Structure formats: C-alpha cells, structure tokens
Amino acid sequence: MAICTARTQWCAGVLLMMSLITPALVLAQDVLGTMGAQQLRAQDLKRIIDAQPPEVRKQLATDLGALDRLVRSELVRQAILAETRQKQWDKKADVQLLMERAREQVLITSYVNDLARPPANYPSEDEVRGFYEASKSSFTVPAEYELVQIFVQAPDESDKVAVAAALKKASDLAARVQRAPNDFGKIARESSEHKESAAKGGELGWVPETQLIPEIRAAVVRMTKGELSPPIRSASGWHIVRLLDRKPSATKPLSEVRETIVANMRLRKAQEVERAYIEGLLGKATVNVNQAELQKLQAGIK
C-alpha cells in the first residue's frame, strides 16, 4: 500500500491498462485465426459449418486438417470481401445483378436439396447389401506383384550400334543375375539405369497388375515366385525382372466399402428425386418461347 501511495499515478496507469487488456484477452480466446485486420471467431465458423451438408460436417468433425483449411480459406475470403467493399465494388449495377442472381441460386439450391434429401434411414441394410452384390466387380482389387528390376535404357533406334550395345548389356546383366541370384540387389545398384529403383537395389515394391506396362505384365503373370525373367523389351528399354511375391485379385468386403455405397446410393436417390421434381414442374405448365422477340434481343447483344 505504501508503494502505491508513493506512485499513485503509475499504479493508476497500470490498473487502467489491466482493465483494458483483460477483456481483450478474454475476447481473443474465441478467435480462431487472423489475417491482417480480419478475424474469424468460433461462433462465426460454427454458423458456416452448421450450414454445410451432413457429410461435410462429418468430415470436419473428424479431420482437423480440413477444419484448418476452412479457417484459412474463410480468412482469405473475408480479406477479399473487405477490399471489394472498400472500393464499393458492390455498388456497380452489373455486380448487383450478379449478386441478386447468386442469392436466388443459393435459395433455389437449398430448397431443391432439401426436397431431394433422402430419408435418414435410406438406404436400408438390405438395399446396401443388394447394391454390393450387384456391383461386386467395381469393388475388386487387381492382383499385385512385388518386383525388383534391372533396367537398361534404349538408345535412339536409328543408332544401330548403340541399340546392339544396349541389348548386349541387358543380356550380360541377365546372365550375371542368373548365375548369382543373391547378388541381384548389388548388381541393380551398380548397373541399373533406372536411378530411383537402382538406389534401392532394384526394388519396385508392390505394383498392381493394372499399372504394369503391357510387356512386363505379359511376362510377370506367367512367372512363379523367385523366378527371373530374360530381358523384356519395352518402348523405353530392357527390364530384367524378378518376381518376389504376388497377391491374387480380391473383392473388398462389404464392411470396407459400406460408407462409399451409402454415400453413392443417397446421392443417386437425391438426383432421382430432383429430376422427378423438375419434370413435375414442367408437366404442370408448358414452356413457351417467343422466337421473334428472342431474335430481336439477340440482334441487340454486343
């Protein structure tokens, strides 16, 4: 108390600053992000999230990265919006017309989406299972092959000497690995001309059958585990391949694809309802267009 009495003005100043700063700190607790003068508060983002479709809200509830991106994009949007207002861009006649049409489109889209939204219990378990059984081929995972390779690049076809030299190199390398299969990795590091796989001893990892170039696929599907291929010619060069392992083609279980099926079925149902609604509107009233007046209007377009 004696210290404050001796420095009454200083103490009063400190107390005044604390009274001003404390509320600001409390208010800042709900600020999710800033960009220059722009601030995004939790309550504002919550309103944006609440207006999103259920599937978007579900993603945001579980994906912090997606939520972070939404905060950033909204801050950028606010910054641009502030600049347009500063320049009174919204006062321009053509912009006002576009804004009104955009507002109307949001209203229409929201209304039609609500009309077309399937019931919460759609699809039923039987419907999901029926869709799965009818579409099993689309849930099939292709066979995969674990491969290592030694690659010799093909030179320009017009250089016959270089082509012959490259073919000889590929043949010699194939003979070396046939004599010493356990040295495949060492030979690949020393001699393969595919830098990425050479650095890993020729490893290509697991490759789906659908991603193999045709010449290699034709050879690999006939190979047994551990087998070495002769040089396989492709458009880019010669490949000496060893098959380490294979996984047969398989169909994903229903449990793994259920969410995808439900989302697809709900989207299809919504599209069906929307089409039926629009066709119903067209059925109630005929659309008539005055072609003569339309042509007059067209002639005046600049």
Contacts in CASP RR format, 6 or more apart in sequence:
PFRMAT RR
TARGET T0000
AUTHOR 0000-0000-0000
METHOD contacts of the structure
MODEL  1
MAICTARTQWCAGVLLMMSLITPALVLAQDVLGTMGAQQLRAQDLKRIID
AQPPEVRKQLATDLGALDRLVRSELVRQAILAETRQKQWDKKADVQLLME
RAREQVLITSYVNDLARPPANYPSEDEVRGFYEASKSSFTVPAEYELVQI
FVQAPDESDKVAVAAALKKASDLAARVQRAPNDFGKIARESSEHKESAAK
GGELGWVPETQLIPEIRAAVVRMTKGELSPPIRSASGWHIVRLLDRKPSA
TKPLSEVRETIVANMRLRKAQEVERAYIEGLLGKATVNVNQAELQKLQAG
IK
3 11 0 8 1.000
4 11 0 8 1.000
30 41 0 8 1.000
30 42 0 8 1.000
30 43 0 8 1.000
31 39 0 8 1.000
31 40 0 8 1.000
31 41 0 8 1.000
31 42 0 8 1.000
32 40 0 8 1.000
32 41 0 8 1.000
32 42 0 8 1.000
32 45 0 8 1.000
32 71 0 8 1.000
33 39 0 8 1.000
33 40 0 8 1.000
33 71 0 8 1.000
33 75 0 8 1.000
34 40 0 8 1.000
34 75 0 8 1.000
35 75 0 8 1.000
35 76 0 8 1.000
35 78 0 8 1.000
35 79 0 8 1.000
36 79 0 8 1.000
37 82 0 8 1.000
38 75 0 8 1.000
38 78 0 8 1.000
38 79 0 8 1.000
38 82 0 8 1.000
40 71 0 8 1.000
40 74 0 8 1.000
40 75 0 8 1.000
40 78 0 8 1.000
45 70 0 8 1.000
45 71 0 8 1.000
45 74 0 8 1.000
48 70 0 8 1.000
48 74 0 8 1.000
49 57 0 8 1.000
49 60 0 8 1.000
49 70 0 8 1.000
50 57 0 8 1.000
52 60 0 8 1.000
53 113 0 8 1.000
55 263 0 8 1.000
59 66 0 8 1.000
60 66 0 8 1.000
60 67 0 8 1.000
60 70 0 8 1.000
84 90 0 8 1.000
89 95 0 8 1.000
90 96 0 8 1.000
90 99 0 8 1.000
112 274 0 8 1.000
112 277 0 8 1.000
113 270 0 8 1.000
115 273 0 8 1.000
115 274 0 8 1.000
115 277 0 8 1.000
116 269 0 8 1.000
116 270 0 8 1.000
116 271 0 8 1.000
116 273 0 8 1.000
116 274 0 8 1.000
116 277 0 8 1.000
117 270 0 8 1.000
118 266 0 8 1.000
118 269 0 8 1.000
118 270 0 8 1.000
118 273 0 8 1.000
122 265 0 8 1.000
122 266 0 8 1.000
122 269 0 8 1.000
123 131 0 8 1.000
123 261 0 8 1.000
123 262 0 8 1.000
123 265 0 8 1.000
123 266 0 8 1.000
123 269 0 8 1.000
127 265 0 8 1.000
128 254 0 8 1.000
128 258 0 8 1.000
128 261 0 8 1.000
128 262 0 8 1.000
128 265 0 8 1.000
129 254 0 8 1.000
131 261 0 8 1.000
131 264 0 8 1.000
131 265 0 8 1.000
132 139 0 8 1.000
132 254 0 8 1.000
132 257 0 8 1.000
132 261 0 8 1.000
135 261 0 8 1.000
136 251 0 8 1.000
139 251 0 8 1.000
139 252 0 8 1.000
139 257 0 8 1.000
140 249 0 8 1.000
140 250 0 8 1.000
140 251 0 8 1.000
140 252 0 8 1.000
141 208 0 8 1.000
141 249 0 8 1.000
141 250 0 8 1.000
141 251 0 8 1.000
141 252 0 8 1.000
142 208 0 8 1.000
142 209 0 8 1.000
142 210 0 8 1.000
142 249 0 8 1.000
143 208 0 8 1.000
143 209 0 8 1.000
143 221 0 8 1.000
143 246 0 8 1.000
143 247 0 8 1.000
143 248 0 8 1.000
143 249 0 8 1.000
144 206 0 8 1.000
144 207 0 8 1.000
144 208 0 8 1.000
144 209 0 8 1.000
144 246 0 8 1.000
144 247 0 8 1.000
145 206 0 8 1.000
145 207 0 8 1.000
145 209 0 8 1.000
145 212 0 8 1.000
145 220 0 8 1.000
145 243 0 8 1.000
145 245 0 8 1.000
145 246 0 8 1.000
145 247 0 8 1.000
146 204 0 8 1.000
146 205 0 8 1.000
146 206 0 8 1.000
146 207 0 8 1.000
146 243 0 8 1.000
146 244 0 8 1.000
146 245 0 8 1.000
146 246 0 8 1.000
147 204 0 8 1.000
147 205 0 8 1.000
147 207 0 8 1.000
147 220 0 8 1.000
147 241 0 8 1.000
147 242 0 8 1.000
147 243 0 8 1.000
147 244 0 8 1.000
148 184 0 8 1.000
148 185 0 8 1.000
148 188 0 8 1.000
148 197 0 8 1.000
148 201 0 8 1.000
148 202 0 8 1.000
148 203 0 8 1.000
148 204 0 8 1.000
148 205 0 8 1.000
148 241 0 8 1.000
148 242 0 8 1.000
148 244 0 8 1.000
149 188 0 8 1.000
149 192 0 8 1.000
149 194 0 8 1.000
149 197 0 8 1.000
149 202 0 8 1.000
149 204 0 8 1.000
149 239 0 8 1.000
149 240 0 8 1.000
149 241 0 8 1.000
149 242 0 8 1.000
150 173 0 8 1.000
150 174 0 8 1.000
150 177 0 8 1.000
150 184 0 8 1.000
150 187 0 8 1.000
150 188 0 8 1.000
150 191 0 8 1.000
150 192 0 8 1.000
150 202 0 8 1.000
150 239 0 8 1.000
150 240 0 8 1.000
151 192 0 8 1.000
151 193 0 8 1.000
151 194 0 8 1.000
151 197 0 8 1.000
151 198 0 8 1.000
151 237 0 8 1.000
151 238 0 8 1.000
151 239 0 8 1.000
151 240 0 8 1.000
152 166 0 8 1.000
152 169 0 8 1.000
152 170 0 8 1.000
152 173 0 8 1.000
152 192 0 8 1.000
152 193 0 8 1.000
152 231 0 8 1.000
152 237 0 8 1.000
152 238 0 8 1.000
153 166 0 8 1.000
153 193 0 8 1.000
153 236 0 8 1.000
153 237 0 8 1.000
154 163 0 8 1.000
154 166 0 8 1.000
154 233 0 8 1.000
154 235 0 8 1.000
154 236 0 8 1.000
154 237 0 8 1.000
154 238 0 8 1.000
155 162 0 8 1.000
155 163 0 8 1.000
155 165 0 8 1.000
155 166 0 8 1.000
156 162 0 8 1.000
157 163 0 8 1.000
166 237 0 8 1.000
166 238 0 8 1.000
167 231 0 8 1.000
167 238 0 8 1.000
169 191 0 8 1.000
170 231 0 8 1.000
170 237 0 8 1.000
170 238 0 8 1.000
170 240 0 8 1.000
171 231 0 8 1.000
173 187 0 8 1.000
173 191 0 8 1.000
173 231 0 8 1.000
173 240 0 8 1.000
174 228 0 8 1.000
174 229 0 8 1.000
174 230 0 8 1.000
174 231 0 8 1.000
174 240 0 8 1.000
176 183 0 8 1.000
176 187 0 8 1.000
177 183 0 8 1.000
177 184 0 8 1.000
177 187 0 8 1.000
177 228 0 8 1.000
177 240 0 8 1.000
177 242 0 8 1.000
178 228 0 8 1.000
180 187 0 8 1.000
181 228 0 8 1.000
181 242 0 8 1.000
184 201 0 8 1.000
184 202 0 8 1.000
184 228 0 8 1.000
184 242 0 8 1.000
185 201 0 8 1.000
185 202 0 8 1.000
186 201 0 8 1.000
188 197 0 8 1.000
188 198 0 8 1.000
188 201 0 8 1.000
188 202 0 8 1.000
189 198 0 8 1.000
189 199 0 8 1.000
189 201 0 8 1.000
189 202 0 8 1.000
191 198 0 8 1.000
192 198 0 8 1.000
192 201 0 8 1.000
192 202 0 8 1.000
194 202 0 8 1.000
197 203 0 8 1.000
197 204 0 8 1.000
206 247 0 8 1.000
209 217 0 8 1.000
209 220 0 8 1.000
209 221 0 8 1.000
209 249 0 8 1.000
212 220 0 8 1.000
213 234 0 8 1.000
215 232 0 8 1.000
215 233 0 8 1.000
215 234 0 8 1.000
215 239 0 8 1.000
216 232 0 8 1.000
216 234 0 8 1.000
216 239 0 8 1.000
216 241 0 8 1.000
219 229 0 8 1.000
219 232 0 8 1.000
219 241 0 8 1.000
220 229 0 8 1.000
220 241 0 8 1.000
220 243 0 8 1.000
223 229 0 8 1.000
223 241 0 8 1.000
223 243 0 8 1.000
224 243 0 8 1.000
225 243 0 8 1.000
225 244 0 8 1.000
225 245 0 8 1.000
225 246 0 8 1.000
226 242 0 8 1.000
226 243 0 8 1.000
226 244 0 8 1.000
227 242 0 8 1.000
227 243 0 8 1.000
228 240 0 8 1.000
228 241 0 8 1.000
228 242 0 8 1.000
229 239 0 8 1.000
229 240 0 8 1.000
229 241 0 8 1.000
229 242 0 8 1.000
230 240 0 8 1.000
231 238 0 8 1.000
231 239 0 8 1.000
231 240 0 8 1.000
232 238 0 8 1.000
232 239 0 8 1.000
232 240 0 8 1.000
232 241 0 8 1.000
254 261 0 8 1.000
END
